[in-house]
Amino acid sequence: MKKKVLSALLCAAMAVSMLAGCGGSKSDSKEADKSATESTKAASDTFTFAIGGDTGNTLNPITADDRWGLMTCHMVYSPAYYIYQDGTIDWILAESMDASEDGKVYTMKLKEGLKWSDGEPLTADDIVFTFNSINDMKQNLYVGGEPIKVEKVDDTTVTFTLAEPSASVVELLSAETFIVPKHIFEGKGSFDVNMLEDKVVGSGPYMLEEYKTGEHLKFVKNPNYANGEANIDTVVYRIIENSDTAGLALQKQEVDALSVTVDQVDTFEGDDNFTVSKYSEGRVSYLRLNSVAPSMKDKDYREGIFRALNRDEIMTAAFTSEDYYKLGYTFLPYSSSYYTEDGVEKWDQDIDKAKKLTANGAKSLKLCYVEESTEQKNEALTIQAELKAVGIDVELCGVNQAAYMSAAYDPESTDYDMFLGAYVMGIDPDTFAPLFDSTKDDMMNFHNADIDAKFNEAATTLDDSKRKELYSELQVLVSEEALQYPMGTSMKTVVTTARVGGLDDAQFVPIYTFGDVSKLTLK
């Protein structure tokens, strides 16, 4: 595999090992990795997937937005349907979705005889309850500034009425929208599930049997799964936060599957005991400047930060070779048909300009990243070295996934000046609106009325050429804010042991890894 040589800046940074910074939760990692030293092979009737983080004791199927939480929801809950990246639809609870002639009413027909994992009927009441609950909490299911009206027609029929037509509504109603049981959550006051104490009732391919903090999640197949019983009786998500420890566990076949880092691929390629699968999630890596931090109030200073950076250098540090990444300059993944660089401010590296723009600003900054991620550690080291070259000291603050999510998505937190991150959204560009639209989640903390209005207009425009024009303008507007520095998209590599079959049927997908775990087999 052809590899680029790391820059002198990065090598110097690595040599002095400046990762200590704010420190992290190393004791948690050691606890999570403890079981990985046991030299027992994966059980013959169990599929064991090593995951790089703990979900925590609480699972919320409505608000989950981290990879491990979403992967768990994907096991025990189901959406009405799932749209694959090629546009094909996997009908799970629903069997059809039809639009009226004016495009304002969509009718969902559910499959007959659906049941929850506890045997209770799953009906239109659960669909209505789920979508109304989401709209009560946030405005992500709004079209034209109005909530989508969800109504039951009969036990297997639901209508969705829009204030105006929307080109993205079919995907909007499926993306990370897990249907929840009304008979469990109504009147509870919260959608939090305590996995240590509560019985999790869902409609996914599996049921949660056991959760042990920092060790594993154990699932058994759900006999009531809408698409038929799973091929494998038991699935275990084994929590191994250290990537080296996880890689060793896979080599010993103590686990059956692992999403590996790029520097681990060579260990498994060409070995008949393993299958190496590479695919794109449309995952966008980025650096975000904290808009509420005192250090980042001045736009000229923010522009200076970006002018100090070299995205090719950063992506090479993280992903080693261009075989594993593609540079990108906007908030959309390069693979999107709406991606364009026309008019986009790319913030090409200019050291002299960076020095001038940052001359009167902060000389010490804190950069937060997920310590379990080898890629983010290398990105952080590179950024630290590049900003050092313009006179800015960066303290690297590696924290665990839970701490990162808490800090990065707190709109008032000023603990850190910068965040490294990556996201996987949907196929339609409207699914990216919650990142920047302040009427929705506004995960990037932008608060720009022009951006809000443009996202709303694009969502309710049916003409594709007009939509492309609007999303082109949005890519320019977001870049001009100088708050998000997109770096590009990366490949994901999953290694499975040779005994795992059904990979094509299960299908590799963003976030969850497998589109339908029930289709996997063990040889």
Residue pairs with C-beta under 8 A, 6 or more apart in sequence:
1 265
1 266
1 320
1 321
1 323
2 321
2 323
3 320
3 321
4 316
4 320
4 321
4 322
6 14
6 316
6 317
7 310
7 313
7 316
7 317
7 382
7 385
9 313
9 382
9 385
9 386
9 388
9 389
10 313
10 317
10 378
10 381
10 382
10 385
12 385
13 381
13 382
13 384
13 385
14 381
18 381
18 384
18 396
19 377
19 380
19 381
19 396
19 398
20 396
21 366
21 395
21 396
21 397
21 398
22 366
22 368
22 395
22 396
22 397
22 398
22 399
23 397
23 398
24 371
24 397
24 398
24 399
24 400
25 371
25 399
25 400
25 403
28 54
28 214
28 241
28 400
29 241
29 242
29 371
29 372
29 400
31 214
32 54
32 214
32 215
32 239
32 240
32 241
32 242
33 240
33 241
33 242
33 245
34 214
34 215
35 215
35 216
35 238
35 240
36 50
36 238
36 240
36 242
36 245
36 246
36 248
36 249
36 254
37 245
38 254
39 252
39 254
40 254
41 252
41 253
41 254
42 48
42 253
42 254
42 255
42 256
42 497
43 234
44 522
45 232
45 233
45 234
45 522
46 232
46 233
46 234
46 235
46 236
47 232
47 234
47 235
47 236
47 256
47 257
47 500
47 517
47 520
47 522
48 235
48 236
48 238
48 254
48 255
48 256
48 257
49 235
49 236
49 237
49 238
49 255
49 256
49 257
49 258
49 513
50 238
50 239
50 240
50 246
50 249
50 250
50 255
50 257
50 258
51 68
51 71
51 237
51 238
51 239
51 240
52 68
52 239
52 240
52 241
52 243
52 246
52 259
52 372
52 373
53 66
53 67
53 68
53 239
53 241
53 372
53 400
53 401
54 68
54 213
54 214
54 239
54 241
54 401
54 402
55 66
55 68
55 69
55 72
55 195
55 211
55 217
56 69
56 402
57 194
57 195
57 196
57 211
57 213
58 192
58 193
58 194
58 195
59 69
59 72
59 73
59 192
59 193
59 195
59 200
60 69
60 190
60 191
60 192
60 193
61 73
61 77
61 178
61 180
61 191
61 193
61 202
62 130
62 133
62 134
62 137
62 178
62 180
62 191
63 137
63 191
64 70
64 72
64 73
64 176
65 176
65 405
65 409
66 401
66 405
67 511
68 237
68 401
70 176
70 511
70 512
71 237
71 511
71 512
71 513
72 208
72 217
72 237
73 176
73 178
73 204
74 178
74 204
74 511
74 512
74 517
75 204
75 205
75 206
75 208
75 219
75 235
75 517
76 117
76 200
76 202
76 204
76 206
76 207
76 208
76 219
76 222
77 178
77 179
77 180
77 202
77 203
77 204
78 92
78 93
78 178
78 179
78 202
78 203
78 204
78 205
78 225
78 226
79 92
79 93
79 174
79 176
79 177
79 178
79 179
80 92
80 93
80 94
80 97
80 108
80 110
80 127
80 173
80 174
80 177
80 179
81 89
81 90
81 91
81 92
81 93
81 94
81 97
81 174
82 89
82 90
82 92
82 174
82 515
83 89
83 90
83 170
83 171
83 174
83 175
83 426
83 427
84 90
84 507
84 509
84 515
85 282
85 427
85 509
85 510
87 427
90 227
90 515
90 516
91 111
92 226
92 227
93 110
93 111
93 114
93 122
93 127
93 179
93 203
93 226
94 108
94 109
94 110
94 111
95 109
95 110
95 111
96 108
96 109
97 106
97 107
97 108
97 109
97 170
97 173
98 106
98 107
98 109
99 105
99 106
99 107
100 106
100 107
102 165
103 162
103 165
103 166
103 462
104 161
104 162
104 163
104 164
104 165
105 159
105 160
105 161
105 162
106 159
106 160
106 162
106 169
106 170
106 173
107 153
107 157
107 158
107 159
107 160
108 127
108 157
108 158
108 159
108 160
109 156
109 157
110 122
110 123
110 124
110 127
110 155
110 156
110 157
110 158
111 156
111 226
112 156
114 121
114 122
114 123
114 203
114 224
114 226
115 121
115 122
115 203
115 224
116 122
116 181
116 183
116 201
116 202
116 203
116 224
117 200
117 201
117 202
117 203
117 204
117 207
117 222
117 224
118 181
118 199
118 201
119 224
120 181
120 183
120 201
121 155
122 179
122 181
122 203
123 155
123 156
124 152
124 153
124 154
124 155
124 156
124 157
124 158
125 152
125 155
125 182
126 179
126 180
126 181
126 182
127 150
127 152
127 158
127 179
128 150
128 151
128 152
128 158
129 180
129 182
129 185
129 186
130 177
130 178
130 179
130 180
130 182
131 141
131 148
131 150
131 160
131 173
131 177
132 150
133 180
133 185
133 191
134 140
134 141
134 177
135 141
135 142
135 147
135 148
135 150
138 440
138 441
139 147
139 439
139 440
140 172
140 434
140 440
140 441
141 147
141 148
141 172
141 173
142 148
142 439
142 440
143 162
143 163
143 164
143 166
143 169
143 172
143 459
143 460
144 162
144 163
144 164
144 166
144 456
144 459
144 460
145 163
145 439
145 456
146 162
146 163
148 160
148 161
148 162
148 169
148 173
149 160
149 161
149 162
150 158
150 159
150 160
150 161
151 158
151 159
151 161
152 158
153 159
160 169
160 173
162 169
164 460
165 460
165 462
166 172
166 430
166 459
166 460
167 428
167 430
167 459
167 460
167 461
167 462
167 464
167 467
168 428
168 429
168 430
168 431
168 459
171 426
171 427
171 428
171 430
171 431
172 428
172 430
172 431
175 425
175 426
175 431
178 202
179 203
180 191
181 201
181 202
181 203
184 201
185 191
193 200
195 208
195 211
195 217
196 211
196 213
200 207
200 208
202 222
203 222
203 224
203 225
203 226
204 222
204 225
205 221
205 222
205 225
205 227
205 230
205 516
205 517
205 518
206 219
206 220
206 221
206 222
206 225
206 230
206 235
206 517
206 518
207 219
207 220
207 221
207 222
208 217
208 218
208 219
209 218
209 219
209 220
209 234
210 216
210 217
210 218
211 217
211 218
214 239
215 238
215 239
216 236
216 237
216 238
216 239
217 236
217 237
217 239
218 234
218 235
218 236
219 234
219 235
219 236
219 237
220 233
220 234
221 229
221 230
221 232
221 233
221 234
221 518
222 229
222 230
223 229
225 518
227 516
227 518
228 518
229 518
230 517
230 518
230 520
231 502
231 518
231 519
231 520
231 521
231 522
232 517
232 518
232 520
232 521
232 522
235 517
238 249
238 255
240 246
240 249
240 255
241 372
241 400
242 372
243 260
243 261
243 264
243 372
243 374
246 255
246 258
247 258
247 260
247 261
247 264
247 267
249 255
249 258
250 257
250 258
250 260
250 268
250 274
250 495
250 497
251 267
251 268
253 273
253 497
256 496
256 497
256 499
256 500
256 522
257 494
257 495
257 496
257 497
257 500
257 513
258 494
258 495
259 492
259 493
259 494
259 513
260 268
260 493
260 494
260 495
261 374
261 375
262 319
262 320
262 321
262 324
262 375
262 493
263 320
263 374
264 495
265 276
265 493
265 495
268 274
268 276
268 495
269 276
272 498
273 497
273 498
274 495
274 496
274 497
274 498
275 495
275 496
275 497
275 498
275 500
275 503
276 493
276 494
276 495
277 493
277 494
277 495
277 496
277 503
277 508
278 491
278 492
278 493
278 494
279 491
279 492
279 494
279 508
280 333
280 335
280 489
280 490
280 491
280 492
281 424
281 490
281 492
281 509
281 510
281 511
282 333
282 335
282 336
282 424
282 425
282 489
282 510
283 333
283 422
283 423
283 424
283 489
283 490
283 492
283 510
284 328
284 331
284 332
284 333
284 422
284 423
284 424
284 486
284 487
284 488
284 489
285 315
285 318
285 325
285 375
285 379
285 420
285 421
285 422
285 486
285 487
285 488
285 489
285 490
286 331
286 420
286 421
286 422
286 423
286 484
286 485
286 486
286 487
287 309
287 379
287 383
287 418
287 419
287 420
287 421
287 484
287 485
287 487
288 408
288 418
288 419
288 420
288 421
288 444
288 483
288 484
288 485
289 296
289 302
289 305
289 417
289 418
289 482
289 483
289 484
289 485
290 296
290 413
290 414
290 416
290 417
290 418
290 419
290 445
291 445
291 446
291 447
291 483
292 411
292 412
292 413
292 414
292 445
293 414
293 416
293 417
294 362
294 414
295 301
295 361
295 362
295 365
295 417
296 302
296 417
296 483
298 361
299 482
300 357
301 357
301 358
301 360
301 361
301 362
302 482
302 483
303 347
303 357
303 482
304 353
304 354
304 355
304 356
304 357
304 358
304 361
304 390
305 354
305 358
305 387
305 392
305 418
305 485
306 347
306 482
306 485
307 347
307 348
307 349
307 350
307 351
307 353
307 354
307 357
308 349
308 351
308 354
308 358
308 386
308 387
308 389
308 390
308 392
309 347
309 349
309 383
309 386
309 387
309 485
310 349
310 386
311 327
311 329
311 485
311 486
311 487
311 488
312 327
313 382
313 386
314 379
314 382
314 383
314 386
314 487
315 325
315 327
315 487
315 488
315 490
316 322
316 325
317 378
317 379
317 381
317 382
318 325
318 375
318 376
318 378
318 379
318 382
318 490
319 325
319 375
319 490
319 491
323 491
324 490
324 491
324 493
325 488
325 489
325 490
325 491
326 334
326 488
326 489
326 490
327 334
327 487
327 488
328 334
328 339
328 486
328 487
328 488
328 489
329 341
329 344
329 346
329 479
329 486
330 339
330 340
330 341
330 344
330 475
330 478
330 479
330 486
331 432
331 435
331 436
331 475
331 478
331 484
331 486
332 338
332 339
332 429
332 432
332 471
332 475
333 339
333 489
334 488
334 489
335 489
336 429
337 468
338 429
338 467
338 468
338 471
338 472
339 475
340 468
340 471
340 472
340 475
341 475
342 472
342 476
343 472
343 475
343 476
344 475
344 476
344 479
345 476
345 479
345 480
345 482
346 479
347 479
347 482
347 485
349 386
351 389
351 390
354 390
355 390
355 391
358 390
358 391
358 392
362 392
362 417
363 391
363 392
363 393
364 392
364 393
364 394
364 395
365 387
365 392
365 393
365 394
365 395
365 417
365 418
366 394
366 395
366 397
366 415
366 416
366 417
366 418
367 380
367 383
367 384
367 394
367 395
367 396
367 397
367 416
367 417
367 418
367 419
367 420
368 397
368 399
368 404
368 407
368 408
368 415
368 416
368 418
368 419
368 420
369 376
369 377
369 379
369 380
369 396
369 397
369 398
369 399
369 404
369 419
369 420
370 376
370 398
370 399
370 400
370 401
370 404
370 420
371 377
371 398
371 399
371 400
372 400
372 401
375 490
376 420
377 398
379 420
379 487
380 394
380 396
380 398
380 420
381 396
383 394
383 418
383 420
384 394
384 396
387 393
387 394
388 394
394 418
397 416
399 407
404 419
407 413
407 415
407 416
407 419
408 419
408 421
409 443
411 442
411 445
422 490
423 435
424 510
424 511
425 431
425 432
425 435
426 432
429 458
429 467
429 471
429 474
430 455
430 458
430 459
433 440
433 455
433 459
434 440
434 441
434 442
434 443
435 441
435 442
435 443
435 444
436 442
436 443
436 444
436 446
436 448
436 451
436 455
436 478
437 446
437 451
437 452
437 455
437 456
438 446
438 447
438 448
438 449
438 451
438 452
439 452
439 456
444 483
444 484
445 483
446 478
446 481
446 483
448 477
448 481
450 477
451 474
451 477
451 478
451 481
454 470
454 473
454 474
454 477
455 474
457 470
458 467
458 470
458 471
458 474
461 467
461 470
478 484
492 508
492 513
494 508
494 513
496 503
498 523
499 522
499 523
500 520
500 521
500 522
500 523
501 520
501 521
501 522
501 523
502 519
502 520
502 521
503 520
505 516
505 519
505 520
506 514
506 515
506 516
506 517
506 518
506 519
506 520
507 514
507 515
507 516
507 519
508 514
508 515
509 515
514 520
